Amino acid sequence: MSVDTTQVRHIAKLARIAMSDEAIEALVPELNQILGWVEQLSAVDTEGVEPLTAVIEQKLRLRDDVIDDGNVRDKVLANAPDAQHGFFAVPKVIE
């Protein structure tokens, strides 16, 4: 598969990218080279190969999911301008 200047103009229009004629002419061989690499990759036999998300094996290091309130309520409320009954107190907003 290869592209020509008409197709590159169409792609630029779809992407809403303004390109000069010189830029389009320069982009045609680059896109054709990229498409050539993709065709080359499609020729590789990948039968029986598991898909990878990374090249090296990675294991997630997860901590135990323990519900905890942090035991810091009093420290947090010490910074509040007004705290009542263990909560931040804010003025009523009623119109």
DRENDO-721809 format. One line per 5 residues: number of its first residue (from 1); their letters; for each residue x, y, z of N, C-alpha, C, O. Coordinates in Angstrom, 3 decimals. Layout:
N
NUM> A> X,Y,Z,X,Y,Z,X,Y,Z,X,Y,Z; ...;
! end
This chain:
95
1> MSVDT> 0.845,-1.180,0.000,0.000,0.000,0.000,0.890,1.243,0.000,1.915,1.289,0.681; 0.491,2.223,-0.756,1.231,3.482,-0.771,0.246,4.635,-0.895,-0.900,4.454,-1.307; 0.707,5.801,-0.537,-0.142,6.995,-0.594,0.449,7.971,-1.613,1.643,7.940,-1.914; -0.406,8.821,-2.125,0.055,9.877,-3.024,-0.344,11.227,-2.442,-0.920,11.293,-1.357; -0.040,12.295,-3.157,-0.293,13.642,-2.632,-1.781,13.900,-2.404,-2.147,14.613,-1.469;
6> TQVRH> -2.646,13.327,-3.248,-4.084,13.517,-3.070,-4.550,12.922,-1.748,-5.342,13.534,-1.031; -4.059,11.731,-1.427,-4.448,11.087,-0.171,-3.878,11.832,1.032,-4.546,11.937,2.061; -2.669,12.346,0.923,-2.075,13.102,2.026,-2.859,14.396,2.250,-3.084,14.788,3.395; -3.275,15.056,1.180,-4.115,16.253,1.329,-5.427,15.915,2.033,-5.895,16.661,2.893; -6.013,14.773,1.651,-7.275,14.355,2.265,-7.080,14.061,3.756,-7.913,14.447,4.576;
11> IAKLA> -5.998,13.390,4.105,-5.701,13.086,5.515,-5.485,14.382,6.291,-5.975,14.522,7.412; -4.761,15.324,5.707,-4.523,16.610,6.373,-5.831,17.360,6.564,-6.040,18.003,7.593; -6.713,17.279,5.573,-8.012,17.949,5.695,-8.841,17.318,6.816,-9.469,18.029,7.600; -8.844,15.985,6.891,-9.582,15.300,7.954,-9.025,15.643,9.334,-9.772,15.759,10.305; -7.697,15.804,9.407,-7.055,16.138,10.676,-7.084,17.634,10.946,-6.633,18.086,11.998;
16> RIAMS> -7.615,18.405,9.999,-7.694,19.855,10.103,-6.303,20.479,10.302,-6.092,21.345,11.151; -5.378,19.999,9.483,-4.006,20.501,9.516,-3.737,21.233,8.205,-3.899,20.654,7.131; -3.337,22.473,8.280,-2.979,23.230,7.089,-1.547,22.875,6.703,-0.623,23.014,7.504; -1.379,22.418,5.474,-0.049,22.019,5.007,0.223,22.658,3.663,-0.668,22.760,2.820; 1.451,23.086,3.469,1.851,23.644,2.175,2.099,22.492,1.197,2.230,21.336,1.600;
21> DEAIE> 2.160,22.827,-0.086,2.424,21.809,-1.102,3.795,21.161,-0.896,3.964,19.964,-1.133; 4.772,21.958,-0.453,6.114,21.413,-0.208,6.093,20.411,0.942,6.758,19.377,0.887; 5.315,20.729,1.996,5.234,19.822,3.141,4.536,18.527,2.751,4.918,17.448,3.205; 3.518,18.633,1.914,2.808,17.432,1.460,3.734,16.565,0.623,3.767,15.346,0.793; 4.488,17.185,-0.280,5.439,16.435,-1.116,6.494,15.738,-0.252,6.911,14.623,-0.564;
26> ALVPE> 6.927,16.394,0.834,7.934,15.792,1.714,7.342,14.675,2.556,8.048,13.745,2.946; 6.052,14.764,2.836,5.419,13.774,3.700,5.083,12.473,2.977,5.011,11.419,3.610; 4.877,12.531,1.673,4.497,11.335,0.903,5.529,10.214,1.046,5.137,9.097,1.381; 6.820,10.446,0.813,7.769,9.328,0.971,7.886,8.843,2.418,8.112,7.655,2.648; 7.737,9.736,3.388,7.806,9.320,4.790,6.654,8.382,5.133,6.853,7.343,5.762;
31> LNQIL> 5.447,8.759,4.711,4.295,7.895,4.978,4.422,6.558,4.247,4.068,5.514,4.795; 4.919,6.588,3.031,5.115,5.335,2.292,6.139,4.440,2.979,5.994,3.218,2.982; 7.169,5.041,3.559,8.168,4.260,4.287,7.547,3.638,5.545,7.818,2.478,5.858; 6.729,4.390,6.256,6.057,3.870,7.448,5.132,2.727,7.069,5.108,1.698,7.745; 4.376,2.894,5.999,3.479,1.828,5.551,4.266,0.593,5.109,3.804,-0.533,5.288;
36> GWVEQ> 5.442,0.799,4.539,6.308,-0.326,4.176,6.748,-1.102,5.400,6.793,-2.332,5.373; 7.074,-0.398,6.475,7.460,-1.075,7.726,6.291,-1.866,8.300,6.478,-2.967,8.818; 5.086,-1.309,8.209,3.910,-2.012,8.708,3.677,-3.277,7.896,3.361,-4.323,8.464; 3.829,-3.202,6.571,3.684,-4.394,5.733,4.744,-5.422,6.084,4.471,-6.622,6.083; 5.951,-4.962,6.385,7.026,-5.865,6.766,6.689,-6.567,8.084,6.958,-7.758,8.240;
41> LSAVD> 6.107,-5.835,9.024,5.723,-6.444,10.301,4.576,-7.438,10.134,4.523,-8.444,10.841; 3.665,-7.167,9.214,2.540,-8.073,9.022,2.985,-9.404,8.421,2.244,-10.385,8.485; 4.185,-9.453,7.839,4.705,-10.698,7.277,5.277,-11.621,8.346,5.551,-12.788,8.067; 5.461,-11.120,9.564,6.039,-11.930,10.640,4.992,-12.911,11.149,3.847,-12.530,11.391; 5.384,-14.183,11.312,4.478,-15.208,11.817,4.359,-15.067,13.333,5.333,-15.272,14.056;
46> TEGVE> 3.176,-14.721,13.808,2.942,-14.547,15.246,1.983,-15.602,15.790,1.388,-15.418,16.852; 1.836,-16.694,15.070,0.944,-17.765,15.509,1.452,-18.361,16.817,2.610,-18.767,16.911; 0.593,-18.413,17.814,0.940,-18.996,19.109,1.684,-18.059,20.039,2.098,-18.478,21.120; 1.867,-16.809,19.657,2.561,-15.842,20.503,1.527,-15.076,21.309,0.606,-14.480,20.749; 1.683,-15.094,22.610,0.757,-14.379,23.486,0.982,-12.871,23.360,2.128,-12.425,23.293;
51> PLTAV> -0.089,-12.083,23.326,0.080,-10.625,23.285,0.754,-10.118,24.558,0.536,-10.653,25.645; 1.568,-9.087,24.409,2.298,-8.514,25.538,1.848,-7.082,25.788,1.478,-6.358,24.865; 1.888,-6.695,27.045,1.697,-5.289,27.365,3.039,-4.631,27.658,3.157,-3.406,27.641; 4.048,-5.454,27.927,5.394,-4.947,28.178,6.391,-6.012,27.729,6.042,-7.189,27.630; 7.603,-5.610,27.463,8.620,-6.543,27.001,9.106,-7.424,28.138,9.395,-8.602,27.929;
56> IEQKL> 9.198,-6.868,29.333,9.633,-7.655,30.483,8.431,-7.978,31.363,7.450,-7.235,31.396; 8.523,-9.080,32.064,7.424,-9.475,32.942,7.380,-8.559,34.156,8.391,-8.335,34.822; 6.203,-8.041,34.425,6.038,-7.139,35.558,4.926,-7.661,36.447,3.879,-8.095,35.966; 5.160,-7.613,37.731,4.130,-7.996,38.680,3.762,-6.770,39.496,4.632,-6.019,39.935; 2.478,-6.578,39.692,2.025,-5.441,40.477,2.270,-5.702,41.952,1.970,-6.779,42.469;
61> RLRDD> 2.809,-4.719,42.605,3.008,-4.813,44.047,1.861,-4.077,44.702,1.874,-2.852,44.821; 0.874,-4.837,45.123,-0.312,-4.242,45.712,-0.296,-4.422,47.223,0.163,-5.442,47.738; -0.795,-3.434,47.908,-0.944,-3.560,49.353,-2.308,-4.150,49.631,-3.186,-4.130,48.769; -2.488,-4.673,50.822,-3.784,-5.196,51.208,-4.795,-4.068,51.253,-4.496,-2.973,51.729; -5.985,-4.337,50.758,-7.041,-3.332,50.733,-7.756,-3.366,52.083,-8.697,-4.132,52.290;
66> VIDDG> -7.289,-2.527,52.982,-7.825,-2.486,54.332,-8.535,-1.153,54.523,-7.972,-0.095,54.245; -9.766,-1.213,54.995,-10.517,0.007,55.264,-9.991,0.613,56.552,-9.954,-0.039,57.596; -9.583,1.876,56.460,-8.969,2.539,57.600,-9.307,4.028,57.521,-9.172,4.640,56.461; -9.741,4.604,58.627,-10.065,6.030,58.597,-8.826,6.896,58.809,-8.918,8.123,58.757; -7.691,6.288,59.044,-6.442,7.017,59.185,-6.158,7.464,60.605,-5.019,7.797,60.932;
71> NVRDK> -7.182,7.479,61.459,-7.014,7.895,62.852,-6.349,9.270,62.972,-5.539,9.491,63.872; -6.686,10.179,62.081,-6.097,11.511,62.122,-7.170,12.595,62.152,-6.879,13.760,61.882; -8.411,12.223,62.477,-9.495,13.202,62.450,-9.201,14.394,63.328,-9.404,15.535,62.910; -8.727,14.155,64.535,-8.473,15.266,65.447,-7.353,16.176,64.934,-7.422,17.393,65.107; -6.335,15.607,64.311,-5.247,16.407,63.750,-5.751,17.261,62.593,-5.367,18.423,62.460;
76> VLANA> -6.612,16.684,61.755,-7.147,17.432,60.614,-8.058,18.548,61.110,-7.970,19.679,60.633; -8.920,18.242,62.050,-9.857,19.241,62.558,-9.158,20.337,63.350,-9.720,21.415,63.538; -7.944,20.077,63.816,-7.194,21.112,64.529,-6.867,22.285,63.599,-6.658,23.405,64.065; -6.822,22.031,62.285,-6.543,23.087,61.305,-7.797,23.828,60.872,-7.701,24.848,60.191; -8.964,23.340,61.251,-10.210,23.945,60.794,-10.499,25.221,61.573,-10.251,25.278,62.778;
81> PDAQH> -11.022,26.250,60.897,-11.381,27.469,61.610,-12.533,27.237,62.581,-12.618,27.893,63.619; -13.437,26.285,62.235,-14.565,25.990,63.110,-14.921,24.519,62.933,-15.272,24.087,61.835; -14.832,23.753,64.013,-15.191,22.337,63.980,-16.203,22.075,65.074,-16.059,22.547,66.202; -17.250,21.298,64.720,-18.288,20.968,65.683,-18.647,19.498,65.537,-18.875,19.020,64.426; -18.697,18.791,66.636,-19.104,17.390,66.693,-18.274,16.497,65.766,-18.797,15.539,65.197;
86> GFFAV> -16.990,16.806,65.616,-16.105,15.981,64.793,-16.182,16.260,63.306,-15.690,15.460,62.511; -16.786,17.373,62.904,-16.914,17.726,61.493,-16.495,19.177,61.283,-16.441,19.958,62.233; -16.195,19.537,60.020,-15.961,20.926,59.678,-17.295,21.657,59.740,-18.288,21.186,59.184; -17.323,22.783,60.399,-18.529,23.590,60.462,-18.410,24.718,59.449,-17.419,25.447,59.424; -19.435,24.849,58.614,-19.440,25.898,57.588,-20.722,26.715,57.764,-21.721,26.207,58.274;
91> PKVIE> -20.691,27.968,57.343,-21.918,28.779,57.475,-22.999,28.301,56.515,-22.715,27.776,55.437; -24.263,28.499,56.941,-25.392,28.155,56.094,-25.429,29.065,54.881,-25.144,30.259,54.972; -25.782,28.488,53.754,-25.917,29.268,52.527,-27.328,29.045,52.036,-27.611,28.039,51.385; -28.220,29.978,52.342,-29.606,29.883,51.911,-30.001,31.223,51.329,-29.795,32.270,51.943; -30.567,31.175,50.144,-30.996,32.425,49.521,-32.495,32.544,49.556,-33.047,33.534,49.075;
! end
